Each structure stands twice: as C-alpha cells, then as structure tokens.
Amino acid sequence: MEQKFFSTDTHIGAVHLNVNFLENSVRFYNEILGMNIIEQTDTYVALGVGERKLVYLYQTNEKRTQTAGLFHMAFLVPSREDLGNIFFHLIKTQYPLHGASDHDVSEAIYLADPEGNGIEIYRDLPSKEWQWRDNGDIVMGTVEMDYQGVLDANQNRLFNGMPEDTIVGHMHLQVLNIENTVKFYEDVFGMDVMTYYGHQAAFMSAGGYHHHLGLNTWQGQTAPASISLPGLRKYEINIPNEEDLAYFTSKIESLGLKTLKDGNSDTILDPNNIAIQVMVKQ
C-alpha cells in the first residue's frame, strides 16, 4: 500500500451503515472479517483495526428500499499476501463470495455482508505498474483474478484478523446522474475524473490515486438516498489538516450546499442525497 495516496491528500474515511439486525452484523464484521469492536454506545457499534474505525453500525427498524447509496465499500489491505490470507479464510469458512477480479491497478475479492451491503477487499499494484491511455485516462479493466497466485502468496498463514494497516481505500456509489455527481465532487472536493466506463460509470480521485470514488447508474436508481433507511447512512471524507478543513467549511457556506444534522455531527448532502461527514484525517 502506497501511503502517499492516503496521507497528505483528501481520501475516504469510515463508512456508516444502518442495519436491521445489529447483533448479526457486528458478528459478521468481527468474526468473519476479523475487525475489532472499538467502540459501543447506545447509538452505534464501531469496528476496525487497531484504533482505526472502518465501519459504524446503527440499528434501524425501517425496511430496505431501492435508492441511491452504496454499491460497495472497499477495504484496502497492504499486500498481496494479506489479500491471500483473507481470501483463504473466507474460502475456509465457506462464506459466499460474489467474485474475484484483476482490475489492472488492483486485485480484488467481492462479497456482501448479511444485509446485502456490498464489500470489496483489495490490494493495489504498485503505482509504477499502472498504465495510462493517450487521453490521460487510467487503464482499469475487469478480468478474472489469478486466484491461485493470490492464495499461494498467503504461504499457508492462519487468519488472525484484518491487518492493522487496512483502510477504506474507496467508496463505490449508486447515483442518480453521473454528470451532476461528477461536477459536485469536482467542485466541492477537487477530485479528478480518472476514467469513465461509457456513460454509466465514472471513477474519481484526489492526488493521482486510481480512484477514491466510483459512481455508477447501472441499476437505474431513481429515488434519492435517505440517512434513516437500511444501507449507507453516511460516509466520511478525510481532509488533510485543520487549515484545509477551515477552507472547506467556508467553501460549503459560499456554495450554499444542503446540510443535515446526524446526532452531534454535521453532514453535507451530494446531489443524490448521500450524506458525507467531512473530517480532519485521524
């Protein structure tokens, strides 16, 4: 994992999910994915690695409906060996997987939590191996992952939980309109489009990463997101320092963006009504 993409630039923080069966979801992230329970309150349970919170879980009794929101959250592990270790563990526990892909810039396995929230676990190829098209777009494809090579990289190590350097590498969102959403993240967060997949998907980042944010309209969602429904409640975007956060706060005010209070936290809403909590990198 190259820290340069996650230290001095804007990037993704923790993911907050509403779930119907809190205890079951906590068990999944703790026992299947190997995250630690870091904090437990009357409102949420936070899990992660070391002291880094990756996922917050909130109980809701509302029914899941089809809206804009989460396509998948992506946990980035430090190495191919770590990916192989988790891959071996998931196979051994017989947890159902949705796929395993090589994306030219990364290798990834896909699954969903017990409530259907999409999850990617991936490792990056070194950025010196990434390729670029003549128009400046990064080359990102989807072919079958060399699953045997990934498993062999594990070298028969037993699973001992998610590696402590695991982070949320990117978010992939289901949105209502690609063009409007791209413009929002360009104008508000200064993200760049790294590549488009036709007219239905775009991948954006800060600081030259292959993508911190994926956007798609593949499932034709027409209803805006809601902070109270099962699924994505909000997600965090990390700003490098207090000075940058102060500039960002003034920018929000000048742009007149829609905001929403979530407990004691302030969030802003993107064009899909997806809530974002902006924070200084922890």
C-alpha positions in Angstrom: 0.0 0.0 0.0 1.4 3.4 -1.0 0.8 5.8 1.8 1.3 8.8 -0.4 -2.3 8.5 -1.6 -3.7 8.4 1.9 -1.6 10.8 3.9 -1.4 14.3 2.5 -4.5 14.2 0.2 -8.2 14.0 0.6 -9.4 10.4 0.9 -12.2 8.2 2.3 -12.6 7.6 6.0 -15.1 5.3 7.8 -18.4 4.0 6.5 -21.6 4.3 8.5 -24.3 1.7 7.9 -27.9 1.3 9.1 -28.8 -2.4 9.7 -31.9 -4.2 10.7 -30.1 -6.9 12.7 -27.3 -5.2 14.6 -26.0 -8.2 16.6 -25.8 -10.3 13.5 -23.9 -7.6 11.6 -21.5 -7.0 14.4 -20.7 -10.7 14.5 -20.0 -10.7 10.7 -17.6 -7.8 10.8 -15.9 -9.1 14.0 -15.8 -12.9 13.3 -15.8 -13.2 9.6 -13.9 -10.1 8.5 -11.8 -10.1 11.7 -12.3 -6.5 12.7 -12.1 -5.4 16.4 -15.0 -3.9 18.3 -13.5 -0.5 19.1 -16.5 1.4 20.5 -20.0 0.5 21.5 -22.6 3.1 22.5 -26.4 3.3 22.7 -26.4 4.6 19.1 -23.8 2.5 17.3 -21.1 -0.1 17.3 -17.8 0.9 15.7 -15.4 -1.8 14.3 -12.0 -1.6 12.7 -8.3 -2.4 13.1 -6.2 -1.2 16.0 -7.7 2.1 16.9 -8.8 2.9 13.3 -12.6 2.7 12.9 -13.6 1.4 9.5 -17.3 0.7 9.9 -20.1 2.1 12.2 -23.3 0.0 12.5 -26.6 1.6 13.6 -29.8 -0.3 14.4 -32.9 0.7 12.3 -36.3 -0.9 12.0 -37.1 0.6 8.7 -37.4 -1.6 5.6 -34.8 -1.6 2.9 -35.8 0.1 -0.4 -34.1 0.8 -3.6 -32.4 4.2 -3.5 -29.2 5.9 -4.4 -26.4 4.9 -2.0 -23.9 2.1 -1.5 -22.7 -0.1 -4.4 -19.8 -1.3 -2.3 -17.3 -0.1 0.2 -13.7 -1.2 -0.4 -11.2 -2.2 2.2 -7.6 -1.8 1.1 -5.1 -4.3 2.6 -1.3 -3.7 2.5 -0.2 -6.6 0.3 -1.0 -9.5 -1.9 0.0 -11.8 1.0 -2.7 -10.1 3.2 -5.3 -10.4 0.4 -4.4 -14.1 0.1 -4.8 -14.6 3.8 -8.3 -13.1 3.9 -9.2 -15.0 0.7 -8.1 -18.3 2.2 -10.0 -17.6 5.4 -13.3 -16.8 3.5 -13.0 -20.0 1.5 -12.3 -22.0 4.6 -15.3 -20.5 6.4 -17.4 -21.1 3.3 -18.6 -17.6 3.3 -20.2 -16.9 -0.1 -18.2 -14.7 -2.5 -19.5 -12.7 -5.4 -16.3 -12.7 -7.5 -12.6 -12.2 -7.7 -11.2 -9.8 -10.3 -8.0 -8.2 -11.6 -8.6 -4.5 -12.4 -5.1 -3.7 -13.9 -4.4 -1.4 -10.9 -5.5 -3.9 -8.2 -6.7 -7.4 -7.3 -10.0 -7.7 -5.5 -12.4 -10.1 -4.0 -16.1 -9.3 -3.6 -18.8 -10.3 -1.2 -21.7 -8.8 0.8 -22.5 -8.5 4.5 -25.5 -10.4 5.9 -27.8 -7.4 5.0 -26.6 -7.2 1.4 -24.2 -4.3 1.7 -21.5 -4.7 -1.0 -17.9 -5.2 0.1 -14.7 -5.2 -1.9 -11.4 -6.3 -0.3 -8.4 -5.5 -2.4 -4.7 -4.8 -2.7 -3.1 -2.3 -5.0 -0.5 -3.0 -7.6 2.4 -0.6 -7.3 1.5 2.7 -9.0 4.6 2.4 -11.3 2.8 -0.6 -12.9 -0.4 1.4 -13.6 -1.0 2.3 -17.3 -2.4 5.4 -18.9 -4.2 5.9 -22.2 -3.2 8.7 -24.6 -6.1 10.8 -23.4 -4.8 10.7 -19.9 -7.3 8.2 -18.5 -6.0 5.4 -16.3 -6.4 1.9 -17.6 -8.8 0.0 -15.4 -10.4 -3.2 -16.6 -12.0 -6.3 -15.2 -10.7 -9.8 -15.8 -10.5 -13.0 -13.7 -8.1 -12.7 -10.8 -5.2 -15.1 -10.6 -6.8 -16.6 -7.6 -4.2 -19.4 -7.2 -1.4 -16.8 -7.2 -3.2 -14.8 -4.5 -3.8 -17.9 -2.4 -0.2 -19.0 -2.8 1.0 -15.6 -1.7 -0.5 -16.3 1.7 2.1 -19.1 2.3 -0.3 -21.1 4.5 -0.6 -18.5 7.2 -3.5 -18.8 9.6 -6.0 -15.9 9.6 -5.6 -13.5 12.5 -7.9 -10.7 11.6 -7.7 -7.8 9.3 -4.2 -6.3 9.0 -3.7 -3.2 11.2 -2.9 -1.1 8.2 -6.2 -1.8 6.5 -8.1 1.3 5.4 -11.2 2.2 3.4 -9.5 2.6 0.1 -12.5 3.8 -1.9 -16.3 4.0 -2.0 -18.4 3.0 -4.9 -21.8 4.7 -5.0 -25.0 4.1 -6.9 -26.1 7.5 -8.1 -29.0 9.2 -9.9 -27.0 11.1 -12.5 -23.3 10.7 -13.4 -22.7 14.2 -14.8 -24.3 16.1 -11.8 -22.5 13.9 -9.3 -19.1 14.2 -11.0 -19.5 18.0 -11.1 -20.3 18.1 -7.4 -17.1 16.1 -6.4 -15.0 18.1 -8.7 -16.3 21.5 -7.4 -16.5 20.7 -3.7 -13.6 18.3 -3.1 -11.4 19.0 -6.1 -11.4 15.4 -7.3 -10.4 14.5 -10.8 -12.1 12.0 -13.1 -9.6 9.2 -13.7 -11.7 7.4 -16.3 -15.2 6.8 -17.5 -16.9 3.5 -18.3 -19.2 4.6 -21.1 -21.9 6.9 -19.9 -22.9 4.9 -16.8 -19.8 5.0 -14.5 -17.0 7.3 -13.5 -14.0 6.9 -11.3 -12.6 9.9 -9.4 -9.7 10.6 -7.1 -7.6 13.2 -5.4 -3.8 13.2 -5.7 -3.5 10.8 -8.6 -4.8 7.6 -7.0 -6.7 5.3 -9.4 -9.9 6.1 -7.6 -11.2 7.1 -4.2 -14.7 7.2 -5.5 -16.6 5.1 -8.0 -20.0 6.3 -9.3 -22.5 4.3 -11.4 -26.1 4.2 -12.6 -26.0 0.5 -13.6 -29.1 -0.4 -11.6 -31.2 2.6 -12.7 -31.9 4.0 -9.2 -34.4 6.9 -9.3 -35.0 7.5 -5.5 -32.6 9.7 -3.6 -30.7 8.3 -0.6 -32.0 8.6 3.0 -30.0 8.8 6.2 -32.6 6.7 8.0 -33.0 3.7 5.7 -31.1 0.4 5.8 -27.8 0.6 3.9 -25.4 3.6 3.7 -26.2 6.2 6.4 -23.2 8.4 5.5 -19.5 8.1 4.8 -16.5 10.1 5.9 -14.2 12.1 3.7 -10.9 12.9 5.4 -9.3 16.4 4.8 -5.5 16.5 5.4 -5.4 19.2 8.2 -7.3 21.9 10.1 -6.3 24.7 7.7 -7.7 22.7 4.8 -10.9 22.0 6.8 -11.4 25.6 7.6 -11.1 26.5 3.9 -13.5 23.7 3.0 -16.0 24.9 5.6 -16.0 28.4 4.1 -16.4 26.8 0.7 -19.5 24.9 1.8 -21.1 28.1 3.1 -20.3 30.0 -0.1 -21.7 27.3 -2.3 -24.9 27.1 -0.2 -24.8 23.3 0.0 -27.5 21.2 1.6 -26.6 20.1 5.1 -28.1 17.6 7.5 -27.5 17.1 11.3 -26.8 13.5 12.3 -26.7 13.4 16.1 -23.9 15.7 17.0 -22.3 15.5 13.6 -22.8 17.8 10.6 -23.1 16.3 7.2 -23.4 17.7 3.7 -25.5 16.1 1.0 -24.3 15.3 -2.5 -26.8 15.5 -5.5 -28.1 12.0 -4.6 -28.9 13.0 -1.0 -26.0 10.8 0.1 -24.6 12.2 3.4 -20.9 13.0 3.8 -19.2 13.8 7.1 -16.1 15.8 6.4 -13.3 15.4 9.0 -9.6 16.0 9.5 -7.6 12.8 9.0 -7.5 10.9 12.3 
